[in-house]
């Protein structure tokens, strides 16, 4: 557990709100440009596949629950998945993180994450090496989100039965993203930049 936390550096990103107040948003820093694909499924709901860079935190908000952070870290032939609760200060809106659990994932093997409510299943589906040449940045998109079956899923590539999104500056998109530019300070939550409907 300490090795994972030592490898993954947690930091805070300052985002300007509409009222010009600073809000601290919790995230983790990628430790390599390799991308990890995790399929997640809230029990009783449809599944989603989320890609993030190695060590970067994906987010999901299950129905009627708080946001959950999922940070995959490549460990040789396996992936350690650190599961965190995203804590929000009600007065300031600032975020923090609290670790729930850590799981060692084998490719294609589903793991039940019972520390969160509702419980969810996670499966490591693939790891992709970085592209030979990095794609040209397409605006500020580094993270996009899709809402499907009452759940919110965020990563650099998200695929659900309701829709999909991809940030070509970070992920190699398996489809041609629809160009979109988010407004300054606004967080995209319905496809985001580089979105594409299924």
N, C-alpha and C positions, 0 to 999 in steps of 0.2 A: 504494500500500500504506500509506504513512504517513497519507494522508487518511482511510482507513477506520479505522485504529487511533486516529487523533485523534478521530474521530467516535464511536467505540464505547468507552465507558468501562468498563474491566474492574474489578471490585471483588470483595470476598469477603463471603460471608454466613456469620455464625456460627450454627451449629446445635448445640443441646445434645444430647449423646448420652445413652444410658441410664446411663452411669457418671458423668454430670455433668462430662465433659471437653469442652472447646471443640474443635470441628472446623471448619476453614475450607473452605467449599465454593465452587468457582469458578463465576462467572456473568458475564453482561454486562448492562448497563443499557439499557432501551428508550430510543430517542431520539425516538420519536413513538408515538402510539396506533394508527397504521396497522398492519394485520396482513398478514404475508407467508405465503403457503402454498407449501411446497416438497415435491415428491414425491421420495422417496429409495428406491433399490432396491439392496440388496447383490447383487452379481453371483451369480446362481444361486438367489436367494431371492425371496419375494414383496415387493411394494412397500408403502410407507406414505406417507401425506400428513401433514405436520406443519405447524401454524401457530404462529407466535410474533409478538410485536410487533416493529416495525422496530428493529433494533439489538440485539434480545434473542437469547440463545443457546438454540437447540434442542439436545437431546442425543440421541445414539443409541449403542447398544453392539452392534456386529455380533457374530455368533457367533464365539467363541474370540478376541475382540479386546478392546482397551481402549476406553473411552468416547471418543467423538468429539463435539466441539462444532461446530455449524453456525450461524453468525451472519449473517443476511441484512441488508443495508443498502440501502435504496432510493436509487438515483442517477438521478434524472430518469425516463427511460423504461426503465430496466434495474435489475437488482438485483446488487450485489456480494455474493458469498457467501464469507465467511472460514471456512476449515476449520481446526479446532484439535484437538490431542491434549489430552485431560484427563489431567494427570499426578497421581498419587497418591503421597504420601510413605508408604512402608510402615510407618514407625515411628509417625507421628502420625495418618495418615489424611487429612491436609490436602491440598487440591487446588491445582494450578496449571495454567496453560495454555501451550501452545507452538504457534505458528502453523505449519501445514503448507503452506497455499497459499491463494490468493485467486482466485476465478473471477468473471467478469462474465457474468451469466445474462441471456438474452433469453427472453421469455415463450414457453413451449411447446417450447423447444429443450433437449434432453437433453445434459448434460455428464458425461463420465467423470472421476471423481476417483480417480486412480491412485496418489496419494501415501499412501493408507491401505491396509491389508491386512486383510481382502479389499477389493478395489476396489469402489466404488459409483457409481451414476449419480444425478444430481440434476437436477430440472426445476422451474423456477419456474412454478407453475400459476396463481397469482392474487395480487392485492393487494386488501385490503378497507379502505375508509376507516373511521374510528371511527364508532360509532353516534351518532346525534343526541343521545341522552342515555345516559349510562353505565348499564349494568345494576347492580342492587343487588348488592353483594358477597354471595356465598353461602359464608360461612365463609372459611377461610384459603386456599382453592384459587387458586393462580396458575399451577400447573404440574401436569400429570398425565401418566401413563405407561401404555403398553400393551406387553406382551410378545407377539410374534408371530413365528413361524418362526425361533425361537432368537435373535431380536434384540429389544432394548429401545428404545422410541421415546418421547421426552418433549417436550412443548410445552404450549401453552394449549389446543390442539385437536389430537387425534391420531386418524386414521382408518386402520385396517388391515383385512385380511380376517378377522382373528380377533376383533376388537372395536374399540371406539372410546371416547374419553373427551373431556371438555370442561370447562373452568373458566369458568362464565358471568360471573365477576367481571372477567375479562380478555378473553375471546373471545365473539363472538356465536355461540352454538351452533346448528348446523343441525338439531338434534334436542333433545328434552327430556331434560336430564341427570338421571340417577338420583341423588337426594341422598345424600351420604355425607360424614361428617366424620372426617378423619384424626386419630389420637391425637397428642398433643403431642410434638414432636420426631421423629415417625416420617415417613419419606419413603414416599410411596405409589408402588408400582411395578407394580400390576396394574389400572390403570384410574384409580386415585386418586379425588379428590373430583370429583363431577359425572360419574361414569363411566356408560357405557351400552354394553351388549353389542350386537353386530351381530345 
